[in-house]
Amino acid sequence: DAGVTQSPTHLIKTRGQQVTLRCSPKSGHDTVSWYQQALGQGPQFIFQYYEEEERQRGNFPDRFSGHQFPNYSSELNVNALLLGDSALYLCASSLGVRATNEKLFFGSGTQLSVL
Amino acid sequence: DAKTTQPNSMESNEEEPVHLPCNHSTISGTDYIHWYRQLPSQGPEYVIHGLTSNVNNRMASLAIAEDRKSSTLILHRATLRDAAVYYCILRGRGDTGRRALTFGSGTRLQVQP
């Protein structure tokens, strides 16, 4: 079972550019969440997708947008990149409504550097 | 969400037990205590969770205080592979996999050979 996979693993962009990060959830999972982790900090929730719609959103500007495809995979898009967007971007997948206290499974992340 | 407080860092020696504390004085009666850990260059991974009683699994044990205002994650014999950041997180009873996790800064555990 391939777990949560993210691509690319590393990315370098310049200020003002746009970036797209990709995530494939663990087999059988229907819910994908994205988190941003700055150096030395815990992950911060960006947003969550299930049934191909954004369902919850953390405190992030609308420069951050996403998409979920019918096969449950997801993309995170960031427009007009700022230096402060440099971080590790983590994707987490889960079974949405099967049980309470359902655990989340995380990918290894995409390290984004904005120069 | 109720808040948790953890020490910034702890050190342990290999093959010795490690007790990682977490304070959650504002925990509600229906909040579960979850622990995740993040190994270097990886995403967080689930470790264990509990409500009131102590819990054991193959990775660790979770000891919960009687008043539930604190808990302790116990690694019975630390290995070098256990060096990671450990996060203590509260989740409501009704939280499914569609409820976001709220991470603090966690405890960075260093394991010395």
Interface residues (C-beta under 8 A of the other chain):
Chain A: V4 H29 T31 S33 Y35 G40 Q41 G42 P43 Q44 F45 Q48 Y50 R55 Q56 G58 L90 C91 A92 S94 L95 G96 V97 R98 A99 T100 N101 E102 K103 L104 F105 F106 G107 S108 G109
Chain B: Y32 H34 S41 Q42 G43 P44 E45 Y46 H49 V85 Y87 R91 R93 G94 D95 T96 G97 R98 A100 L101 T102 F103 G104 S105 G106
